[in-house]
Amino acid sequence: MKRNIFKSTLVSALAATLLLTGCASEGETKQASAHKKKVSLEGVSEKFTSGDPLKIKVIRKIGGDDHTAQFLAGAKEEGEALGFQVDVFTANGDTAKFHDAINQALDQDYDGFIISHGDDDATVNDVKKIVEKGKSVVTFDSNPNIAKVDGVTLTSQDDEALATLALEQLVKNTKGKANIAYLWVDGFPAMVRRNKVYQDVLSKNPEIKEVERFGVAAADTSVQTQNAVAAMLNKYPKGKLDAIFATWDAFAIGAARALKEAGREEVKIYGIDVSNADLQEIQRKGSAWKYTAAVDPKLIGAVDMRILAKKLAGEETPQTFDLDASLVSQENLLKAKEPVNMVNLAKIIPGWGQSTAFEEDWIKTLKKHYKE
């Protein structure tokens, strides 16, 4: 009998607890909802706050590298913080897949597009078709002729500054006299701009001689580069090759692996671009990768999304926008008290990964609204 009374009491207590918990949860939910309603959306276009979320498509031609992953992540995170639905796609260097993705997306109900590394004339035509359908477009490192299409913004890293930072350091460290290998691929607007600086530096420093070059943009760029650099090293024994200028981090990673395997890390790498994988390699003891000039790729994606948001809001946007470059040195990374990654790189380079560009007050409000 006592056991039954105990059981009855226990059941009643549990029921009461569950009821109270349910009431508390309901109260907390109502409180959270009420708190969310306190975020005033004054000054924010109804386009962003009523009905279904706006849909954005981010399409990138190149891929297979950490820089691409960071760029896409930056665009997606920023868009979702604004309440957008963001879909991303990378063609991994396949031109046909790239254009197919754009044309397929055109037949779907996307409100805006970010197009990355569309280097050919077909991309210009694709962008025209997007605009003709009343959609907003931002491009990154794409065909400069896109500038002729009204309403489109072309963004890029400051490629001239990137190449200048890396090459000036190479010239300084070699005292203007070196045999170098050039890792570069033609056809991409960013590469064309970097190459222009490279040619200018060579003309001003005649004792810096290019003895070899290699470059291919593919899903396995790093692997192909590693094999190519390994072959170069067989042709140029110690003392015959001083440095490598890598115009893309996918090149630099491949070169670093080849130099390590061959025991030839006296050949120094001066690169462009940075990612977590790059930082890990640069900080590896004995690594040949001494400097890389870069812009935070995640920030590029985020800034592109802000520009697109302004277009969707009907606000004025610039025809072009360049993101500032910084030089990352192995020496400074190794002075840090902890391993440096893309997040804490800001402790080494003040302002890294941060920018208020195009972050209007209504964009901040919208972020707060969806965060609450």
N, C-alpha and C positions, 0 to 999 in steps of 0.2 A: 504494500500500500504506500509506504514511504517512497519507494522507488518510483511509483506512478506519479505521486505528487511532485517529486523532483523533476521528472521528465516534463510534466506539464508546465512547471515553473520555468524550466530551461527553454522550452519551445516558445513560451510567452515572451521571455527576455529577448530571444533571438528575433522574434517577430517585431518587437518594439525597436530593437536596434536597427533592423533593416528599414523599418518605417522612418525612423529618424534620419538614417543615412540617406534614404531616398528624398526626404524633405530637404535635407542639407544640400544634396546634389542639385535638386531642382532650384533651390534658392541661389546656389552658386551660379548655376546656368543663367538664371534670370539676372543675377547681378552682373555677370560677364556681358550679357546681351545689353543690359542698360549702360554699362561702361562703354561698350562699343558704339552705342548710339550717341555718346557724348562727343565722339570725334566728328566735328563739323566738316561737312563736305562743301562748304561755301567756297566758291571760286573754282571748283572742279567741274568740268563738263559732264553733263548727264550721260554722255556717251560712254563714260568709264564706270558709271555707278548704277545704271539701270539695265535690266535685261541680262542676256547671256554675256559672259566675258568675251572681250575681243580676242581674236585668234591671230597669232603671229607665227610665221614660218621662217626659220633661220636655215639657210642652205649654204654650205661651204664646199668648195671644190676640192681643196687639198685636205688630207687627213692622215691618220695613222701616227700622229705625234702628240705629245703632251700639250704643246702650244694650242693645237686645235681643240683638245678636250677642255682646256682652261677657258678659251674664248667662248665656246658653246655654253659652258657652265655659267660664265658671267652673264651672257645674254639671257639665259633661261631663268636664273635666279632674280635678275633685275626685273624681267617681265612678269614673273609670278608674284614678285613683291608689289607690283602695280595692279594685280588682279587679272592679268592676261593668261590665256592658255597659250603656252609656247611649245612648239614642236621643232626639233632640230634634226638636221640631216647632213652627213658628210659623204661626198662621193669618193673619198680616198684617191683623188687624182684622176678619176675616170671622167673624161669630158662628156661622154654620152650620158652617163648616169646623172651628172650634174645638171645638164639641160633637161633631161627627162623629169627630174625632180621639180624643177621650176615650172615646167609646163603642166605637170600633174597637179601641182599646188594651185595653179591658176584656175583650174576647173573646180577647186574646192572653195569653201567660204572663208578664206583667210582675209583679214583686214589689213595686214601689213607684212612686209618682207624685209629681212636682212640678208643680203647676198654677199658672200665672202670669196675673194680670189677668183672672181669671174674675169679672166684675162682676155678673152677673145671677143671678136665682133658679134658673135652669136649672143653673148651676154648682153650687149647693148640692145639688141633686138628684143631679148627677153624682158629687159627692164622697160622698154617702150610699151610692150604688151601689158605689163603689170600696171603701168601708169594709165594706159588707155582704159583699163577696167576700173579706174578710180581708186586704186590701192596705193598705199604709201610705201616708199622704198628708201632704205639706207644701204649703202654698199661699203665694203671694207677691202682695201688692197685690190681694187678691180680696174678694169679698162678705163683709162682717163676720158675716153670719148663719151662715157656715160654722163659726163658733166653737161653735155648738149641736151640731155633729156630734162625738161623743166620739172622742178619740184623734187629732184633726187639729191641726196647728200652723199658725197664721196668722203669716207674717212680713211685715214692711214696712220701708221706710225710715222714719225718724222724720219724717213729712211735715210735722208742725207745726213742727219745728225747721228743716226745709229752707225752708219758706215764710217763717218768721220771720227767718232769717239774710239771705235775699235782700231782703225788704221793709224790714227795719231799715236796711240799707245804702242802699236807695233813699230812704227818709225822711231819713236823715242827709245824703246827698249833695244832695238837693233842698231841704233845710231845711224839709221838711214842706209844700212848695208846688209842685205840678206837675200838668200834664195828662198822663195816661198811657193807654196802650192795654193791654188785658188779654187775654192769649192763654191760653185755658183751655177744657177740654171737660168737660161733666158726665157722670155715669154711672159713673165709676171711683172706687172707695173712696179711693184716694190723692188724686185731684183734689178730692173732696168735702172731705177733711181740709185740703188746701191752701187751698181756697176759704174755709173757715171762718176761717182766719187772715187771709186777704186782706180779708174783710168786716170783721173786727175792727180791722185796721189802718186801713181807710178811715174807720170810725166814730170812731176816736181822732185821725185827722188829716183834718179836713173840707176842708182846702185841697188835698188830693191828690184830684183828680177823674178818674174814669174817663170818657173821651170816646168810646172805641171798644172793642169786644171781638170776638174771633174764636176759633173752635176746632173742629177736626174730627180724629177719630182714624181714619186710613186708611193704606194702604200708601204713599201719596204725600203724607203730612201736610206735609212741608217745602215741597213745591211749591205746594200749596194755600195754605199760610200765606204764602209769598213773594208770591203773587198778591194775597192779601187785604191784606197790609201795604202793597204797592205802591199799591193803591186807596186805602187810608187816607191815605197821604202826599199824594195829590192833594187830599184834603179838608182837610188840615191843613198849611199851609205852615210854613216855618221860624218858630219862636217859638210855635207853637200846639200842638206835641206835644213833650214833654220826655223821656219814657221809655216803655219797654215792659216789662211784667212777664210773662215767659214761663214757664208752669208745667211745661214739658216741653222738653227740648233739641231735639226735632224742630220745635217752634214757634220756638225761638230761632235755629236754623240758617236757617230760612226767612226770619225777620225780618231777620237779619244780611245775607242776600243782597239782600233788597229795599232795605235802607238803603244798602248799598254802591252798587248800580246807580243809585239815585236821587241819590246824592251827599248823603245826609241823615244822615251818621253823627254828627251832633250829638245825635241821639236815642239815648239810652243803653239798653242791654238788661241787665236783671237776670233771670237764668234759674235753672232747676233742672235737675239732672242734668249728667253730664259723660262724654265719651268722647274718643278720640284725635282724631276729626274736630272735636269741639267745641274741644279745646285748641288745635288748629291755627288755628281761626278766631279764638279769643280773642287769640292771639299775633300775628295778622296786623296789620301796621302800619296804624293808623287804625281798627281794628275798633270797632264800636259796642258789642260785647258786653263789658261791664266786670266783671261778677260772675256766678258761678253757684254755687249751693249743691248739694252732691252727696254721695252715698255711692258707693263703687266698685262698679259693677254686677257685675263679675266676682267680687268678694268675696261679694256677695249670693247668687249662684248657688252658690258653694262652701259657704257657711254653711248654705244650705237643704239641700244634699246631706249635710252632716254630721248635721243634725237627722234627716233621713230614715234615715241609717245607724243612729243611735241607736234609732229606732223599730223598725227591722228587727232590732236586737239585743234588743228587748224592754225597753229602758231607758226611764226616765221622761223626758218632754220637756215643755216649757212649752206652754201654749195659744196664747200670742202671743210674738213677739220682734221688737223694733225695732232697726235698725242705726243707729249714730250718724252724724250729718251734719257736714259741714265746708263752709267757705266758701272758694271759689277766686277770687282776684282777678287781674285782668289785670296790675295793677301788680307784684304779686309774681312772676308768671310771667315778665314781661319783665326782671326783675332776674337771672334765672338765666343761667348762663354758656353753656348749651346749650339747644336747643329742648326743651320739656317735653312728655312724653307720659304715658300712664297708668302706665308702669313707674317713671319717675324723678320722678313727681309727689310721691312720698314724701319727696324732698329738699326740697320746698317745704312740704308738709303732713306733719309727723311722724306716723308710724303709718298713713299712707294705704295702703289695700289690704292691711292686715294685721289679723288677728284670730285669737285662740286660742279663740274661742267654740265650745263643743261639741267641741273637738278633744281627746277623751279619750285616755288613754295607749294604749288598745287600737287606737284609730284611727291613732295615730302608728306603732304596731307594724305594723299592716296595710299602711300606706303604705310602710314600710321593706321589708317582705316582698316587695311587688310591684315595688319599685324595684330591689332587688338582683338 
